[in-house]
Amino acid sequence: MIDCHIHTRLCGHARGPMEAYVTRALERGLDAICFLDHLFEPDGRDGLSMTFKEIPLYFQAVQRLRRRHRGRIDIKAGLEADFDPRRFQELADACRPFDFDVIAGAVHFPGGVDIASRRSPLKTGEADPDRIYETYFETLGQMAETGFFDVVCHFDLPKKFGVVFPSRSFDREIHDVLLKIKAAGMAVEANAAGFDHAAAEPYPGPDIMRKCFEMGIDAVPGSDAHSPDQVGRHIPRVIEMMRAAGYGHMTIFEKREKKKLPITF
């Protein structure tokens, strides 16, 4: 098994030393993990992200762990980079000097609105959910069109607080975004964290996962761990969802290239 979405304390809201995440992965019998910590803005964002100046520290820390545990577990270095069309070039320039295995893209602030933290107006009921979803999928499509990112994280994140496509179907928007993801050669993450949120299902859910398979889009399993005990969390469940959607393999990245691993359990 693999877990391709693990955070570190550098993001400001995860707990525990990086070594503890590796220890937990070994205890759970994982074959590979990928550190995929948040990167939002040059100076971070209210305890939600490392700063651009911390990228070298983070990258070298993962390399040390990789060398220390070589032969026991495969450790990859990646970023969960937040896409804002106004600041994309600045973010891309900050990432390019480093030989990351994967750069995943995410949208946490569509149109400047926080959709993921405890402060989210989706949680407090102060937002128009339809407008949030419209802006979110529009921004996700723009992210795919850059051609810079390898994976889309938590595809349908606005449902986190239980607001799932509130008053109309977004099938057309979802299909259009998936076409752009396919054209960019990106993969979609099967993010297990949703099982523990009000959404009560992964990101994306089974129906969208099936659409991904039908369109030939690869899938990457990840726990979105923010503490060592969450490493590998619900990974068997999301892999089973992938299998039910039609997948016979899961995908991991190395040096920005896809590697396909068979689903064998």
N, C-alpha and C positions, 0 to 999 in steps of 0.2 A: 504493500500500500504506500501511497505518497500523500503528502500534505503540502500544497503549494501556496499557502497563504498564512504566514506567521509574522507577527509584529515584534517590536522590541521597545524597551523603555525610552528610546530616543524619540518616539512619537509623542511622548508626554502623557499618554493615557493607558499604556500597557504596563504590566507588572512583571518583575522577576528578571534575573540576569539571562543573557543569551544562552549561556551554557546550560541553564536549567531547562530551556526549551528543547535543546538537543537531548539531554538526559531523558526527558519525558518521551521524546520520539523513539529513543532506543528502547525504553521500557514497553512501549506499545508495539514494538516490532516493525516500525516503519522503515521502508527501504530508502526513502529520500524525502527531504523537506526543502522548502524554499522560504527564506526570509523575504518578506514583501512589505517593508515598512512604508509608512505614509510620507509623502512629499507634496506639500501644497504650495507654499510661497517662500520667497527668500528668507524671511525671518520666522518661518513657521506660522501657525495660526492658532492662537489661544489654546496652547497645549494640545493641539491635534496633529502636529507634524514635526519632524525634524527640520532644521534649517538647511539651507543650501550649503552652508559652511561645514555642516556635520556629515555631508555625504562621504567624504574621504574616510572619516573615522568609522562610519557604519560599514563601508565597503571592505576596509581592511579587517574589521572585526569578524566579518563573515569569512574572509579568506583564512584567518587564523583558525577558526573553528573547522573549516573544511580540511585544512592540513592536519589538525589534531585528531580528527575522527575519520581520516581516510581509511577505507577498508571496512569500516563499521557501518557507516551511513553516508549517503550522497547528500551534500549540502549545497544548495544553490543560493545565489545572491540576486535579489530583485528589488524593485520599487513598486509601490502602489501610488502612482503619480496622479494627482487630481487635475482634471482638465478644466481649464477656464480659457475660452477662446481669446480673451484679451491678454493673457499672460503666457500663452502656450510656448511661444518662441523662447522666452526667458527660461522656462522650465526645461525645454528640450536641450538648450545649450548647457544647462547645469548638469544634465545626465550624460551627455555624450562623451566626456573624457574617461568614463569608467566602463570597464568590460563586464557589465551586468549580464546575467543569464537571461533575464526577462525584465521588461518594463511593462507593467500592467497599467491600464488606464481606468480611472473611476470618475464619477461625477457625484460630488457630495453637496454642491452649492449651485444648482441650476438657476440661472438668473439672479444669483447672489443669495438665494434662499437656502438656509440650512435644512436639509432633509434627513439627517442621520443622527445628530446628537440629541441629548435630552432637552436641549433648548429649541428643538425643531417646532415650527408652527404646525406641522402635521401632527405632532404629538399633543400639542395644546389645543388643537382645533381652530387655530387662528388663520389657517391658510385655505385657499381655494384648491382642493385636491386636483380637479380637472386641469387647472392652469399649471399646477406643479408637474403633473404627468406630461402635458404637452411640451413644456419647456425642457423637461428632463430628456425625453426621447429625441427632441430636436438637438440638444447639446450632445447626447450620446452619438448621434449620427455625425455631427461635426467632428467629434473626437476620432471616429473611425476614418473619416475622410482625410485626416492628416497623414495616415500611413505610418505613423511613428510608433504606435503601441502594438504590443504582441497579444494581449489578453484584455477582455472586458471584465472588470470585477462587478460582482453583484448586480446583474443586468437590470433587475426590476426593483432596485433599492427603495423607491418611494413607498412600497407596501410595508416597510419595516414596522410601522406602528399600527398595522391592521387595516390601512386604507388601501384596498385592492381594487383598482380601476373603478372609482366611485360611482359615476353616473352614466358611463357609456363605454363601449368597447374601444380598446386601443389597438386592435388587431392590425389595422393598416399601418400605424406608426411602428409597431413592433416588426412587421414584415419588412418595411422600408429600412429600418436600422439593421436588421439581420442581413439584408442584401449588401449593405455597405460594409458590415463586418466581414462577410464572405469575400467581397471584392478586395478588401485590405489584407486577406490572408490571416486574419486574427482568429484566436480561439475565444470561447466563452467560458468563464469560470462557473463551476458548480459549487456554490458557496454554501457551506453547511450552517452558517451562523443563524440563518433565518429560522431554524428549528427552535431556537431559544428566544426568538423575538415574537411580538404579537402577530407577525405574519404567519407563524407556525408552519412554514415550509421553506425550502431552500430558495436561494436566488440563482437562477430563475426557478420557477416551479415546474412541475412535470410537463405541462402543455407546451411551454416555451422551449424546454429542453428537447422535446420531441421535434419541434420545428427546427431547432438547431441541427439535429441529426439528419433530418430530411433534406436540409439545405447543404449538408456536407461541411458543417462547422465543427471543429474539434472542441473537446471539453476538457477542462482542467479542474480536478477536485481540490478544494481548499477549506480549511476550518475557520479561517479568519481569527486565529488564536491571539488573544491579548494577555494571556497568562499561561504559564507552563502547563497547568492542568487541562487547558483547552486544546492542546496539540492533539491532532487526530480526532477531535470531537466530531461525532456524527459522520466521519468520512465513509465508513461502510454504507451508511444510509444514502449518501449522495451518489456513491458509485453504483449502488443498486438502482437508484433513479436513472442514472445514465444507461445502465444495462437495459432497464425497462423501456427506455426511449429508443433503443436499438444499437447503442454503442457496444463494440467488442473490445475497445481499447480506451485508455486515458492518455492524456498528453502532458508532458513536462518539457521545459525549455532548457537548453544549454547553449550559451553564447548566442542567444536570440534566435536559435533554430529549434524547431519542434522535434521531439523524440516521442514516439508512440510506444506505450507499454500495454501489453494485453491485460484485460480484466480476467483474472484467473480464479477468484474465490466466489 
